[in-house]
Amino acid sequence: MSLIIRNLSINDYDQLKDTMVESYSAIGGQYWRKERIQKLLHLFPEGQFCIEVDGRVVAAALAIIVNRVDCGEQHTYEQVTGHYSFDTHDPAGSILYGIDVFVHPNFRGLRLGRRLYDARKNCCRRLNLRAIVAGGRIPAYCRYAEQLSPQHYIDKVIQKEIYDPTLSFQLANGFRVTCILTNYLKGDTESKEYATLLEWKNVGYKPTRAELKHKETGVKTDRLYGPLTISPSFAAA
Ligand SMILES: CC(C)(COP(=O)(O)OP(=O)(O)OC[C@H]1O[C@@H](n2cnc3c(N)ncnc32)[C@H](O)[C@@H]1OP(=O)(O)O)[C@@H](O)C(=O)NCCC(=O)NCCS
């Protein structure tokens, strides 16, 4: 079996689409249209990864860069992706925002997701970004929704009393839950449209000159110290 992890290319599109449809079959087989993937590859090629097994793309992870201001705590998937346009991508931002990760159902539990996350972490380190942030689905929540609040459910997943295919995976990869998002992904009936806001900190992050200057002078820089709210341009996206 040959396994290659590499940056995504537009030539992968047909296989990527098939894998994505299978991956999300439980919530309607949503997939990215070709022009959207093309735009993402144009904006941020080094942030998009896929895994090829025996010549077939069976897994992928997609990301953009945003400002801390832009990923203010409560937000929806539609907002963070700029109505799915990726116009929210800002190469000068400090956060790598994970917009998708999926592994074909026949290839799950083989640590392909882990490899994609390792590639994403390396990308975050290489670009000297402060952290990776993502809104994570909680697809097993629908089985517990009648007995447990989302908070209670997430606590049980963190304590390993319940296994959630997505949240357990993200926790195993060193992410921590920073808040609960409501109405995050339209049509995500499995998660009851709840999601976790997840963060992985790049401990090797080197502050920029402006940030060091702030430490000396107390002068705020927009890049880091904006309030944790959604900026007007972002909210209108
Ligand atoms: C979430 C997803 C990407 C995980 O991919 P995966 O390749 O199956 O995950 P991995 O094999 O890399 O698992 C990594 C860790 O997750 C946990 N995990 C994964 N599958 C598990 C299972 N069946 N039982 C218990 N733990 C499991 C383990 O802790 C594992 O840690 P380990 O490497 O120490 O064993 C995959 O389930 C998926 O595509 N889901 C549908 C799409 C989706 O919802 N994406 C998330 C959008 S927010």
The ligand as a MOL file (V3000), in Angstrom:
LIG
                    3D

  0  0  0     0  0            999 V3000
M  V30 BEGIN CTAB
M  V30 COUNTS 48 50 0 0 0
M  V30 BEGIN ATOM
M  V30 1 C -12.8630 13.1790 12.2560 0
M  V30 2 C -12.1270 12.2900 11.2560 0
M  V30 3 C -11.4210 13.1930 10.2570 0
M  V30 4 C -11.0770 11.4510 12.0320 0
M  V30 5 O -10.2320 10.8070 11.1010 0
M  V30 6 P -9.4860 9.3970 11.3840 0
M  V30 7 O -8.4610 9.2270 10.3320 0
M  V30 8 O -10.4920 8.3230 11.5090 0
M  V30 9 O -8.8020 9.6210 12.8060 0
M  V30 10 P -7.4280 8.9840 13.2990 0
M  V30 11 O -7.3580 7.5530 12.8800 0
M  V30 12 O -6.3020 9.8680 12.8750 0
M  V30 13 O -7.5670 9.0290 14.8650 0
M  V30 14 C -6.7870 9.8560 15.6940 0
M  V30 15 C -7.2410 9.7160 17.1310 0
M  V30 16 O -8.6660 9.8790 17.2130 0
M  V30 17 C -9.2430 8.8690 18.0830 0
M  V30 18 N -10.0480 7.9120 17.3050 0
M  V30 19 C -10.2320 7.8860 15.9730 0
M  V30 20 N -11.0400 6.8530 15.6410 0
M  V30 21 C -11.3460 6.2290 16.7990 0
M  V30 22 C -12.1630 5.0840 17.1320 0
M  V30 23 N -12.8260 4.4020 16.1900 0
M  V30 24 N -12.2830 4.7520 18.4390 0
M  V30 25 C -11.6360 5.4560 19.3980 0
M  V30 26 N -10.8470 6.5420 19.1330 0
M  V30 27 C -10.7180 6.9080 17.8690 0
M  V30 28 C -8.1170 8.1330 18.6720 0
M  V30 29 O -7.8690 8.7170 19.9340 0
M  V30 30 C -6.9490 8.3590 17.7380 0
M  V30 31 O -5.8000 8.4820 18.5230 0
M  V30 32 P -4.5560 7.4980 18.3100 0
M  V30 33 O -3.8810 7.9890 17.0520 0
M  V30 34 O -3.7350 7.7310 19.5150 0
M  V30 35 O -5.1000 6.1040 18.1670 0
M  V30 36 C -13.1040 11.3170 10.5430 0
M  V30 37 O -13.8460 10.6300 11.5190 0
M  V30 38 C -14.0740 11.9660 9.5670 0
M  V30 39 O -13.7490 12.1420 8.3880 0
M  V30 40 N -15.3120 12.3270 9.9990 0
M  V30 41 C -16.3540 12.8670 9.1070 0
M  V30 42 C -16.0660 14.2650 8.6370 0
M  V30 43 C -16.0870 15.2250 9.8000 0
M  V30 44 O -17.0410 15.2860 10.5430 0
M  V30 45 N -15.0260 16.0190 9.9350 0
M  V30 46 C -14.8690 16.9490 11.0210 0
M  V30 47 C -15.3840 18.2900 10.6430 0
M  V30 48 S -15.3640 19.3730 12.0740 0
M  V30 END ATOM
M  V30 BEGIN BOND
M  V30 1 1 1 2
M  V30 2 1 2 3
M  V30 3 1 2 4
M  V30 4 1 2 36
M  V30 5 1 4 5
M  V30 6 1 5 6
M  V30 7 2 6 7
M  V30 8 1 6 8
M  V30 9 1 6 9
M  V30 10 1 9 10
M  V30 11 2 10 11
M  V30 12 1 10 12
M  V30 13 1 10 13
M  V30 14 1 13 14
M  V30 15 1 14 15
M  V30 16 1 15 16
M  V30 17 1 15 30
M  V30 18 1 16 17
M  V30 19 1 17 18
M  V30 20 1 17 28
M  V30 21 1 18 19
M  V30 22 1 18 27
M  V30 23 2 19 20
M  V30 24 1 20 21
M  V30 25 1 21 22
M  V30 26 2 21 27
M  V30 27 1 22 23
M  V30 28 2 22 24
M  V30 29 1 24 25
M  V30 30 2 25 26
M  V30 31 1 26 27
M  V30 32 1 28 29
M  V30 33 1 28 30
M  V30 34 1 30 31
M  V30 35 1 31 32
M  V30 36 2 32 33
M  V30 37 1 32 34
M  V30 38 1 32 35
M  V30 39 1 36 37
M  V30 40 1 36 38
M  V30 41 2 38 39
M  V30 42 1 38 40
M  V30 43 1 40 41
M  V30 44 1 41 42
M  V30 45 1 42 43
M  V30 46 2 43 44
M  V30 47 1 43 45
M  V30 48 1 45 46
M  V30 49 1 46 47
M  V30 50 1 47 48
M  V30 END BOND
M  V30 END CTAB
M  END
